[in-house]
Amino acid sequence: MEKGEFMTATVLPFDQQQLLLELKNSREAGVFRYRFYPSREGKTVVWNAQELNPEGDGKWSFARILLASSSSLIARVIQESALTGSTDAEKLADARARSADDSIYGDPFRCERSPPDAR
């Protein structure tokens, strides 16, 4: 993302165990949708996110999300190139096994909660 650009994220229930994440870029048309749920490995929680698209279910991504304060969080996405395995199940198993290894994550990004009238 470039300077002055932001994303609006909306989180809603997907079903009883999963969440729906909708992301909209401030400069581009369209909404990106993901279903996601947490899985715990020791003290680390890995969020499993699958992109939803009209052609069918998309590929999986994995992230670690930490609350920085009551109004912000920091997320780091696991880099697919850092994972071993050829199937989504194998990659998930590797992500969970190495979830505490900082070297598998990309650069962190911060998400800030803003008042509804600020959007």
N, C-alpha and C positions, 0 to 999 in steps of 0.2 A: 504494500500500500504506500501511497505517496503522501507527502505533507498535506494536511488539511482534509485528508480522506478518512472516513470512518465506516464501520459496519454496525448495523443495527441487528441485534440478536434477540429473538423471541423464543422462549422455552415454554412448551406446553406438554401436557401428558400425551403419550402415544398410546399406551395401554397401561395395565397395572404395574408393569415392571420397567417400562422404557419411557424415554422422553423424546419429544420432537424438538429439534433445534432448527429454526429458520434464520438464515443470514441474508441480509440485504446490504449491498455496497452503496455508499452515498453517491457514487459517480456512475454506476452502471445499472442498467435495467435487469430485472430478474431477481428471483429469490432462490437460494440454495437451501435444500432441506436435507436433514440428517436425522436418523433415529439413533439414539444412543443409550447406553446403559453402563453402569460401573461393574468392574470385577476387581476383587481385592486379592493382592498377593503380598502377604505379610502386612506391613504398615502402609504399603503403597497401593493407591487406587488407580487403575488404568481405565479410562473411558473408551469404550468400543463404539465407534461411530460409523454408520453405513449411510453413504449418500443415497438419497431417494431421487429417482428420475423417471420420466415417462416411459423410457425404454425398458425399465425393469430395475431391480435393485442394483446399486452401484457397488464399488469396491469399499473395503473397510479401511478405516484409519484408527489410530490409537493415540490417546493423549493423556497427559497428567495435568490435572487442574487443581490449583491451590488457591485458597482464599487469602488475599493479601490484606483485606479489611472488610468491613461490613458492606462496602459499596464497590469493591474491585476484586478481580481475580487475575491470576497469572496462569496462562496455559502454554504447554510445550507439546508439540506433536511429535510422535515417534517417527523418525525418518524410515521410510520403507526400505531404503538401501541398506540400513543397519540391521535389518531382520533376516534371519535364515528361514528357509522353508519355501515351498513353491505354492502351497495352498493357503487360503485365508485361515484355516484352522491351525496350520503349522506356524504361520506368522503370529497369530494370537498367542499360541503357546510360548513362542520365543519372547514376545513382548511381555507377557506376564512373568516369565522366568527372569527376565533382565530388567524389570520395571524400575528397579532402584539404580540402575546404571545410567548416569547422566549423559554418557557419550552417545546413547542411541536417540537422544532428543534433539530437535532443531532449536532455533533461537526462540526465546520466550516472547510472548506478546501479552500485553495487559488489556483487560476489559474493564471499563468503568461504567457503573450504573449512573444514568443521568435522569433527572426529573422528566416526567412525560411531556411537559411543555417545552423542554429544551430540544426536542427532536424536530 
